[in-house]
């Protein structure tokens, strides 16, 4: 499978996403034929343009004169997508994006999901942007999507509801949990459709990661800003070459009045709540008292919940935390059979070469207890079976 990484330093819109994906090398004729099957009253024009001196692919989806679509409710969009000839995956990804749009519009207008309607974001050109992007992502074999923090721009934008501040209310609602900023342009840089596609599909927003990519697609926006290339870049490559390491936080607390049973329980609770690691270290505290340092590793999204649990479950009245960086090896789980039972084998690789092969201990313990064998014997047998499978591939 492949990955996509969107560089949204110049913002993002539906047509920019569509252009960037098409610029990765898909057949334009096939794309146009597929979009024609939607039978929408639009003309689609594709061509290379320059934005602040850089090349990008511009996809213009123009609604035919006198054929402007009325504001659409959820059931209108859902019916149109479901009756289309696209695959179930494309339909699901398209519906997820429009679900994000309708939830945001309902929230900012104080209406119910079923009764709120979309104006620009529900028009025929937006349908092509969303469904066309979903179709291209499937055609490209994309498995994972990531995105940079988004540059929202600044200023004001004219919409169907009047003049609105940037980011418009719907965009602000959609990107509530995403990292955003404003730089370089007093313009709207992220549209509701662009925000909805990226926030729905991206599993993480992170600075440019360590990766190897095969292709770059450049999708151009409609306007040409002075000094800012209005272009969305997308980087495309093998999933295994994408290392989504991001800064994590180390959370610490020193304790001298919590029982070992309480601390042991909390370690299990912390892991259940999403800690990346949790461990205890003996320390000597002030006045020579023996104590325990509790350490957790967590990403930003899990920090608040873990700190709250730490206060609730232990006797700590204060914690410290600070950002740290880490590197992790690529890992896959393979399966082998030992004495008729399945055991997982965790395989770590570095640059495509295996550097560590380790059977899952819990699986080995289960098989050992069931078969009356020493655990170390089960581990040896599992490694032997894995080696046999690998030799057969050669």
C-alpha positions as CSV (number, residue, x, y, z in Angstrom):
1,X,0.0,0.0,0.0
2,X,1.0,3.6,-0.5
3,X,1.0,6.8,1.7
4,X,0.1,10.4,0.9
5,X,1.6,13.3,2.8
6,X,0.0,16.7,2.0
7,X,2.0,19.9,2.4
8,X,-0.6,22.5,3.2
9,X,1.7,25.4,3.8
10,X,-0.2,27.3,1.2
11,X,-3.6,26.0,2.4
12,X,-5.9,23.5,0.7
13,X,-9.1,23.4,-1.2
14,X,-11.1,20.6,-2.9
15,X,-9.8,21.5,-6.4
16,X,-6.2,21.7,-5.1
17,X,-6.5,18.2,-3.6
18,X,-8.0,16.9,-6.8
19,X,-5.3,18.5,-8.9
20,X,-2.5,17.3,-6.7
21,X,-3.7,13.7,-6.8
22,X,-4.3,13.8,-10.5
23,X,-0.8,15.2,-11.0
24,X,0.7,12.1,-9.5
25,X,0.3,10.5,-12.9
26,X,-3.2,9.1,-13.2
27,X,-4.9,8.9,-16.6
28,X,-6.7,12.1,-17.3
29,X,-9.0,10.5,-19.9
30,X,-9.9,7.8,-17.5
31,X,-10.6,10.3,-14.7
32,X,-12.8,12.4,-16.9
33,X,-14.7,9.3,-18.1
34,X,-15.3,8.2,-14.6
35,X,-16.5,11.6,-13.4
36,X,-18.9,11.8,-16.4
37,X,-20.7,8.8,-15.0
38,X,-22.0,11.0,-12.2
39,X,-24.1,12.8,-14.8
40,X,-23.6,16.2,-13.1
41,X,-24.1,19.4,-15.2
42,X,-20.4,20.3,-15.1
43,X,-17.5,20.8,-17.5
44,X,-14.1,19.6,-16.1
45,X,-11.0,21.3,-17.6
46,X,-7.4,20.2,-16.6
47,X,-4.3,22.1,-17.4
48,X,-0.9,23.2,-16.1
49,X,-0.6,26.7,-14.7
50,X,2.0,28.7,-12.8
51,X,1.5,30.1,-9.3
52,X,4.3,32.5,-8.1
53,X,6.5,31.0,-10.7
54,X,5.9,27.3,-9.8
55,X,4.0,24.8,-11.9
56,X,0.9,23.1,-10.7
57,X,-2.1,21.2,-12.1
58,X,-5.3,23.1,-12.1
59,X,-8.6,21.3,-12.3
60,X,-11.5,23.6,-13.1
61,X,-15.0,22.1,-12.4
62,X,-17.4,24.6,-14.0
63,X,-21.1,24.3,-13.5
64,X,-23.0,24.8,-16.7
65,X,-24.8,28.0,-17.1
66,X,-28.4,27.8,-15.8
67,X,-27.7,24.4,-14.1
68,X,-26.6,25.7,-10.7
69,X,-27.5,23.1,-8.0
70,X,-29.9,24.1,-5.1
71,X,-28.7,23.9,-1.5
72,X,-28.5,20.2,-0.6
73,X,-29.4,18.3,2.6
74,X,-27.7,15.2,3.8
75,X,-30.2,12.9,2.3
76,X,-29.7,14.5,-1.1
77,X,-25.9,14.0,-1.0
78,X,-26.2,10.5,0.5
79,X,-28.7,9.4,-2.2
80,X,-26.5,10.8,-5.0
81,X,-23.4,9.0,-3.8
82,X,-25.0,5.7,-2.9
83,X,-26.6,5.3,-6.4
84,X,-23.3,6.1,-8.2
85,X,-21.3,3.4,-9.8
86,X,-18.2,4.0,-7.6
87,X,-16.7,1.3,-5.3
88,X,-17.9,0.9,-1.8
89,X,-14.6,2.3,-0.6
90,X,-15.0,5.5,-2.6
91,X,-18.6,5.9,-1.5
92,X,-17.6,5.4,2.2
93,X,-14.7,7.9,2.0
94,X,-16.9,10.5,0.2
95,X,-19.8,10.1,2.6
96,X,-17.3,10.5,5.5
97,X,-16.1,13.8,4.1
98,X,-19.6,15.1,3.6
99,X,-20.6,13.9,7.1
100,X,-17.8,16.1,8.4
101,X,-19.1,19.1,6.5
102,X,-22.7,18.6,7.6
103,X,-21.7,18.2,11.3
104,X,-19.8,21.4,11.1
105,X,-22.5,23.4,9.4
106,X,-25.1,22.1,11.9
107,X,-22.9,23.1,14.8
108,X,-22.2,26.7,13.6
109,X,-25.8,27.3,12.5
110,X,-27.4,25.7,15.5
111,X,-29.4,23.3,13.4
112,X,-29.9,19.5,13.3
113,X,-27.8,17.4,11.1
114,X,-30.8,16.2,9.0
115,X,-32.1,19.7,8.4
116,X,-29.0,21.8,7.8
117,X,-28.1,22.3,4.1
118,X,-24.9,23.1,2.2
119,X,-24.5,25.9,-0.2
120,X,-21.0,26.0,-1.9
121,X,-19.8,22.8,-0.3
122,X,-22.8,20.8,-1.5
123,X,-22.7,22.1,-5.1
124,X,-21.9,19.9,-8.1
125,X,-18.3,21.1,-8.3
126,X,-17.7,20.2,-4.6
127,X,-19.2,16.7,-5.3
128,X,-16.6,16.2,-8.1
129,X,-13.8,17.4,-5.8
130,X,-14.7,15.0,-3.0
131,X,-15.7,12.0,-5.1
132,X,-12.9,12.5,-7.6
133,X,-10.3,12.7,-4.8
134,X,-11.7,9.6,-3.2
135,X,-11.6,7.8,-6.6
136,X,-8.0,8.9,-7.3
137,X,-6.8,7.9,-3.8
138,X,-8.2,4.4,-4.4
139,X,-6.7,4.2,-7.9
140,X,-3.3,5.1,-6.4
141,X,-3.6,2.3,-3.8
142,X,-3.4,4.7,-0.9
143,X,-3.5,3.1,2.6
144,X,-2.5,5.9,4.9
145,X,-2.9,9.7,4.7
146,X,-1.0,12.4,6.6
147,X,-0.9,16.1,6.5
148,X,1.2,19.0,7.6
149,X,-0.2,21.7,9.9
150,X,-2.5,23.9,7.8
151,X,-1.9,27.5,6.9
152,X,-5.4,29.1,7.2
153,X,-4.5,32.6,5.8
154,X,-6.2,35.6,7.3
155,X,-8.6,38.5,6.5
156,X,-12.2,38.1,5.2
157,X,-14.0,35.9,2.7
158,X,-17.4,36.4,0.9
159,X,-19.7,33.5,1.3
160,X,-23.4,32.8,0.8
161,X,-24.1,33.9,4.4
162,X,-22.2,37.2,3.9
163,X,-18.7,38.4,4.6
164,X,-17.0,36.1,7.1
165,X,-13.7,36.2,9.0
166,X,-10.9,33.8,8.1
167,X,-11.1,31.0,9.0
168,X,-14.8,30.8,8.3
169,X,-16.9,29.3,11.1
170,X,-17.3,25.9,9.3
171,X,-13.6,25.6,8.7
172,X,-12.8,26.6,12.3
173,X,-15.2,23.9,13.5
174,X,-13.8,21.2,11.2
175,X,-10.2,21.9,12.2
176,X,-10.9,22.1,15.9
177,X,-8.3,19.5,16.8
178,X,-5.8,20.0,14.0
179,X,-2.7,22.1,14.2
180,X,-3.2,25.4,12.3
181,X,-1.5,28.8,11.8
182,X,-1.8,32.0,9.8
183,X,1.1,33.2,7.6
184,X,2.1,35.1,4.5
185,X,-1.4,35.9,3.0
186,X,-4.4,38.0,3.8
187,X,-6.6,35.5,2.0
188,X,-8.7,32.5,2.7
189,X,-6.3,29.6,2.2
190,X,-8.3,26.6,3.5
191,X,-11.8,26.1,2.2
192,X,-14.5,24.0,3.9
193,X,-14.2,21.2,1.3
194,X,-10.4,21.1,1.6
195,X,-10.6,21.1,5.4
196,X,-13.2,18.3,5.4
197,X,-11.2,16.1,3.1
198,X,-7.9,16.4,5.0
199,X,-9.4,16.3,8.5
200,X,-11.4,13.2,7.6
201,X,-8.7,11.3,5.8
202,X,-5.5,12.3,7.6
203,X,-4.6,10.0,10.5
204,X,-2.1,12.7,11.8
205,X,-1.0,16.2,11.2
206,X,2.7,16.5,11.6
207,X,5.7,18.4,10.3
208,X,7.5,16.9,7.3
209,X,8.6,13.5,8.5
210,X,11.5,11.2,7.8
211,X,10.4,9.4,4.6
212,X,11.3,8.3,1.1
213,X,8.8,9.1,-1.6
214,X,8.5,8.2,-5.3
215,X,6.4,11.0,-6.7
216,X,5.2,14.6,-5.9
217,X,1.9,15.9,-7.1
218,X,1.2,19.7,-7.3
219,X,-2.4,21.0,-7.3
220,X,-2.9,24.7,-8.1
221,X,-5.5,27.0,-6.5
222,X,-7.6,29.5,-8.5
223,X,-5.7,32.6,-7.4
224,X,-2.1,33.6,-8.0
225,X,-0.8,35.3,-4.8
226,X,2.3,37.6,-5.0
227,X,5.2,35.9,-3.3
228,X,3.2,32.8,-2.2
229,X,2.8,29.8,-4.5
230,X,-0.8,28.9,-4.2
231,X,0.0,25.2,-4.6
232,X,-0.7,22.1,-2.6
233,X,2.0,19.5,-2.8
234,X,1.3,15.8,-2.1
235,X,4.1,13.3,-1.6
236,X,3.5,9.7,-2.5
237,X,5.4,6.5,-1.8
238,X,5.5,3.1,-0.1
239,X,3.9,2.9,3.4
240,X,6.9,1.2,4.8
241,X,9.1,4.1,3.9
242,X,7.0,6.6,5.9
243,X,8.1,7.1,9.5
244,X,5.5,9.1,11.3
245,X,7.6,9.7,14.4
246,X,6.5,12.8,16.2
247,X,7.4,14.5,19.4
248,X,6.0,12.8,22.4
249,X,5.9,13.8,26.0
250,X,7.5,12.2,29.1
251,X,5.4,12.6,32.2
252,X,7.0,12.0,35.6
253,X,6.0,12.0,39.2
254,X,8.0,11.1,42.4
255,X,6.1,9.2,45.0
256,X,6.9,8.0,48.5
257,X,3.5,7.3,49.9
258,X,1.8,5.0,47.3
259,X,1.7,1.3,47.9
260,X,3.4,-1.1,45.3
261,X,0.0,-2.6,44.6
262,X,-1.5,0.8,43.7
263,X,1.5,1.6,41.4
264,X,1.4,-1.8,39.7
265,X,-2.3,-1.3,39.0
266,X,-1.7,2.2,37.6
267,X,0.9,1.0,35.2
268,X,-1.7,-1.4,33.6
269,X,-4.2,1.4,33.6
270,X,-1.8,3.9,32.0
271,X,-1.1,1.4,29.1
272,X,-4.8,0.8,28.7
273,X,-5.4,4.6,28.4
274,X,-2.8,4.8,25.6
275,X,0.5,5.4,27.2
276,X,3.3,4.4,24.8
277,X,5.4,3.2,27.8
278,X,5.0,3.1,31.5
279,X,7.6,2.1,34.1
280,X,8.8,2.6,37.7
281,X,12.3,3.5,39.0
282,X,13.5,3.4,42.6
283,X,14.8,6.8,43.8
284,X,16.1,8.4,47.0
285,X,14.1,11.5,47.8
286,X,14.6,14.3,50.2
287,X,15.4,13.5,53.8
288,X,16.8,10.2,52.6
289,X,13.4,8.7,52.0
290,X,13.1,5.8,49.5
291,X,10.6,6.5,46.8
292,X,9.5,5.6,43.3
293,X,9.7,7.7,40.1
294,X,6.7,7.0,37.8
295,X,7.4,7.6,34.2
296,X,5.0,7.6,31.3
297,X,5.6,8.3,27.6
298,X,2.6,9.6,25.6
299,X,1.6,11.6,22.6
300,X,-0.1,14.9,22.9
301,X,-3.6,13.6,22.4
302,X,-3.3,11.2,25.4
303,X,-1.5,13.5,27.9
304,X,-4.5,15.1,29.6
305,X,-6.3,11.8,30.2
306,X,-3.1,10.1,31.6
307,X,-2.3,13.0,33.9
308,X,-5.9,13.0,35.2
309,X,-5.7,9.3,35.8
310,X,-2.4,9.7,37.6
311,X,-3.9,12.2,40.0
312,X,-7.0,10.0,40.5
313,X,-5.2,6.7,41.0
314,X,-2.0,7.6,42.9
315,X,-1.1,9.8,45.8
316,X,0.8,12.3,43.5
317,X,-0.1,16.0,43.9
318,X,2.1,17.2,41.0
319,X,3.6,16.0,37.8
320,X,6.2,17.4,35.4
321,X,6.3,16.8,31.7
322,X,8.5,17.7,28.8
323,X,8.7,16.9,25.0
324,X,11.1,14.2,23.9
325,X,11.9,12.6,20.6
326,X,12.2,9.0,19.7
327,X,12.8,6.7,16.8
328,X,11.1,3.3,16.3
329,X,11.8,0.5,13.9
330,X,9.2,-0.6,11.4
331,X,7.4,-3.6,12.8
332,X,5.2,-6.4,11.4
333,X,3.5,-9.3,13.1
334,X,3.9,-12.7,11.4
335,X,2.1,-15.9,12.4
336,X,3.6,-19.4,12.9
337,X,2.1,-22.7,14.1
338,X,3.6,-24.6,17.1
339,X,2.1,-27.8,18.3
340,X,-1.1,-26.8,16.4
341,X,-1.3,-23.4,18.1
342,X,-0.8,-19.9,16.5
343,X,2.0,-17.7,17.8
344,X,2.7,-14.2,16.7
345,X,6.2,-13.2,15.7
346,X,7.2,-9.6,16.0
347,X,9.7,-8.7,13.3
348,X,11.5,-5.3,13.4
349,X,13.3,-3.9,10.3
350,X,15.8,-1.2,9.7
351,X,16.1,0.0,6.1
352,X,14.3,-3.1,4.8
353,X,16.5,-5.5,6.7
354,X,15.4,-7.6,9.7
355,X,17.2,-6.6,12.9
356,X,15.1,-8.3,15.5
357,X,12.7,-11.3,15.5
358,X,10.9,-12.0,18.7
359,X,7.9,-14.3,19.5
360,X,5.0,-12.8,21.4
361,X,5.7,-14.0,25.0
362,X,2.0,-14.1,25.9
363,X,1.3,-16.4,23.0
364,X,4.3,-18.6,24.0
365,X,3.1,-18.7,27.6
366,X,-0.4,-19.7,26.5
367,X,0.9,-22.6,24.4
368,X,3.4,-23.7,27.0
369,X,0.7,-24.0,29.7
370,X,-1.7,-25.7,27.3
371,X,0.8,-28.2,26.0
372,X,2.8,-28.7,29.2
373,X,6.0,-27.5,27.7
374,X,8.7,-25.1,29.1
375,X,8.2,-21.6,27.8
376,X,11.8,-21.3,26.5
377,X,11.2,-24.5,24.4
378,X,8.1,-22.9,22.9
379,X,10.1,-19.8,22.1
380,X,12.7,-21.9,20.3
381,X,10.2,-23.8,18.3
382,X,8.4,-20.6,17.2
383,X,11.7,-19.1,16.0
384,X,12.5,-22.3,14.2
385,X,9.2,-22.3,12.4
386,X,9.6,-18.6,11.4
387,X,13.1,-19.4,10.0
388,X,11.6,-22.2,7.9
389,X,8.9,-20.0,6.5
390,X,11.5,-17.3,5.5
391,X,13.8,-19.9,3.9
392,X,10.9,-21.0,1.7
393,X,10.5,-17.5,0.3
394,X,14.1,-17.5,-1.0
